[in-house]
């Protein structure tokens, strides 16, 4: 299956590496901060490449990314593979409405069941079915094996270092992004 272009500028490798883009902005707009370009541009490109590749793997497996996310969270929860919709929303970083839609689609496909919590609350508990368990077991191996292939050029030490640096950057960006910008 070939790459499907969606007219997004990063579908094909850029003839302009990030350093060249930064230099061009420095030339055209002296004083404009360009120090992020050589970090953010490759991250955007990598995110697009990883997402496109994962979409192809999942399409071949007959699973959409939202369903994979739902089933993965339930599977990682451990036996009995069930969580409340509130906890699912928290762990998948999507809204309650999005979880409700995901659960409804997965329930229609026989991958999960849902019921009211036994504690007398109005909470809804979602449980992985045997079919959902089988699907996630097959699919997670395909996805993680493929993603391992994509990062195989990095040594284990380089992978660990990059993972730590990316987590550090993610934590800091999340912290700063919650604050109002100083430039308005």
SULPEWO-V16350 format. One record per residue. N is the residue number from 1. RES is the residue in one letter. SS is DSSP state (H for helix, E for strand, L for the rest). PSI is psi in degrees with one decimal (999 if undefined). NEAR is the number of other C-alpha atoms within 10 Angstrom. Layout:
[[N | RES | SS | PSI | NEAR] [N | RES | SS | PSI | NEAR]]
//
This chain:
[[1 | X | L | 126.6 | 7] [2 | X | L | 165.9 | 5] [3 | X | L | 131.0 | 11] [4 | X | L | 117.2 | 9] [5 | X | L | 137.8 | 11] [6 | X | L | 20.7 | 8] [7 | X | L | 11.1 | 8] [8 | X | L | 137.3 | 8] [9 | X | L | -18.9 | 10] [10 | X | L | 16.9 | 16] [11 | X | L | -32.3 | 15] [12 | X | L | 150.2 | 12] [13 | X | L | 135.9 | 9] [14 | X | L | 140.9 | 10] [15 | X | L | -8.4 | 7] [16 | X | L | 97.8 | 10] [17 | X | L | 157.9 | 13] [18 | X | H | -38.7 | 17] [19 | X | H | -38.7 | 15] [20 | X | H | -38.0 | 13] [21 | X | H | -44.7 | 15] [22 | X | H | -45.8 | 20] [23 | X | H | -39.1 | 15] [24 | X | H | -42.5 | 14] [25 | X | H | -37.9 | 16] [26 | X | H | -39.9 | 15] [27 | X | H | -45.3 | 11] [28 | X | H | -27.9 | 10] [29 | X | L | 69.7 | 11] [30 | X | L | 137.2 | 11] [31 | X | L | -16.7 | 9] [32 | X | L | 131.3 | 11] [33 | X | L | 123.2 | 11] [34 | X | L | 5.3 | 16] [35 | X | L | -20.3 | 12] [36 | X | L | -20.3 | 10] [37 | X | H | -42.7 | 18] [38 | X | H | -5.1 | 15] [39 | X | H | -52.2 | 11] [40 | X | H | -42.3 | 12] [41 | X | H | -48.8 | 17] [42 | X | H | -33.3 | 14] [43 | X | H | -42.5 | 12] [44 | X | H | -43.9 | 12] [45 | X | H | -46.5 | 17] [46 | X | H | -43.9 | 13] [47 | X | H | -43.1 | 12] [48 | X | H | -45.6 | 15] [49 | X | H | -45.7 | 17] [50 | X | H | -44.7 | 15] [51 | X | H | -44.5 | 13] [52 | X | H | -43.1 | 16] [53 | X | H | -44.4 | 17] [54 | X | H | -41.5 | 19] [55 | X | H | -40.7 | 16] [56 | X | H | -44.9 | 19] [57 | X | H | -44.7 | 20] [58 | X | H | -38.0 | 19] [59 | X | H | -42.3 | 13] [60 | X | H | -33.1 | 13] [61 | X | H | -8.2 | 14] [62 | X | L | 30.8 | 10] [63 | X | L | 139.5 | 16] [64 | X | L | 156.3 | 15] [65 | X | H | -37.8 | 14] [66 | X | H | -39.6 | 17] [67 | X | H | -42.1 | 19] [68 | X | H | -44.4 | 20] [69 | X | H | -48.2 | 16] [70 | X | H | -51.2 | 23] [71 | X | H | -36.8 | 29] [72 | X | H | -43.9 | 21] [73 | X | H | -42.8 | 20] [74 | X | H | -41.5 | 25] [75 | X | H | -41.7 | 20] [76 | X | H | -17.5 | 10] [77 | X | L | -18.2 | 12] [78 | X | L | 170.9 | 10] [79 | X | L | 132.0 | 10] [80 | X | L | 23.3 | 11] [81 | X | L | 54.2 | 18] [82 | X | E | 147.9 | 23] [83 | X | E | 158.8 | 22] [84 | X | E | 157.6 | 18] [85 | X | H | -32.3 | 20] [86 | X | H | -44.5 | 15] [87 | X | H | -37.1 | 16] [88 | X | H | -43.9 | 24] [89 | X | H | -42.2 | 19] [90 | X | H | -45.0 | 13] [91 | X | H | -24.5 | 13] [92 | X | H | -6.1 | 15] [93 | X | L | 37.2 | 11] [94 | X | L | 169.2 | 11] [95 | X | L | 164.6 | 14] [96 | X | H | -38.0 | 15] [97 | X | H | -41.1 | 11] [98 | X | H | -40.5 | 14] [99 | X | H | -42.3 | 22] [100 | X | H | -42.9 | 16] [101 | X | H | -43.4 | 13] [102 | X | H | -44.7 | 18] [103 | X | H | -42.2 | 24] [104 | X | H | -44.8 | 16] [105 | X | H | -44.2 | 15] [106 | X | H | -35.7 | 21] [107 | X | H | -43.1 | 18] [108 | X | H | -32.4 | 11] [109 | X | L | -1.1 | 12] [110 | X | L | 19.8 | 14] [111 | X | L | -23.9 | 23] [112 | X | E | 163.0 | 24] [113 | X | E | 159.2 | 18] [114 | X | E | 149.7 | 17] [115 | X | E | 164.5 | 12] [116 | X | E | 142.1 | 13] [117 | X | L | 149.1 | 14] [118 | X | L | -8.1 | 10] [119 | X | L | 8.8 | 7] [120 | X | L | -5.4 | 7] [121 | X | L | 177.4 | 8] [122 | X | L | 7.5 | 10] [123 | X | L | 147.5 | 15] [124 | X | E | 131.1 | 16] [125 | X | E | 132.1 | 18] [126 | X | E | 132.0 | 23] [127 | X | E | 136.5 | 24] [128 | X | E | 131.2 | 27] [129 | X | L | 172.7 | 19] [130 | X | H | -40.5 | 12] [131 | X | H | -40.7 | 13] [132 | X | H | -40.7 | 23] [133 | X | H | -45.6 | 19] [134 | X | H | -43.5 | 12] [135 | X | H | -45.4 | 18] [136 | X | H | -35.7 | 23] [137 | X | H | -44.1 | 14] [138 | X | H | -45.9 | 11] [139 | X | H | -41.3 | 20] [140 | X | H | -37.4 | 15] [141 | X | H | -42.8 | 11] [142 | X | H | -46.6 | 17] [143 | X | H | -50.2 | 19] [144 | X | H | -32.9 | 12] [145 | X | H | -44.2 | 11] [146 | X | H | -44.1 | 16] [147 | X | H | -31.8 | 15] [148 | X | H | -39.8 | 11] [149 | X | H | -38.2 | 10] [150 | X | H | -27.3 | 13] [151 | X | L | 9.5 | 11] [152 | X | L | -21.4 | 11] [153 | X | L | -16.4 | 10] [154 | X | L | 136.6 | 11] [155 | X | L | 160.6 | 10] [156 | X | H | -38.6 | 11] [157 | X | H | -44.0 | 9] [158 | X | H | -39.4 | 11] [159 | X | H | -45.8 | 14] [160 | X | H | -42.7 | 12] [161 | X | H | -45.8 | 12] [162 | X | H | -42.0 | 13] [163 | X | H | -43.4 | 12] [164 | X | H | -42.5 | 12] [165 | X | H | -41.1 | 12] [166 | X | H | -39.6 | 12] [167 | X | H | -41.2 | 12] [168 | X | H | -44.9 | 12] [169 | X | H | -44.6 | 12] [170 | X | H | -46.1 | 12] [171 | X | H | -44.3 | 12] [172 | X | H | -42.8 | 11] [173 | X | H | -41.0 | 11] [174 | X | H | -40.7 | 11] [175 | X | H | -49.1 | 10] [176 | X | H | -36.5 | 11] [177 | X | H | -23.2 | 10] [178 | X | L | -13.3 | 8] [179 | X | L | 151.4 | 8] [180 | X | L | 146.2 | 8] [181 | X | L | 143.9 | 8] [182 | X | L | -20.2 | 5] [183 | X | L | 97.8 | 4] [184 | X | L | 999 | 4]]
//
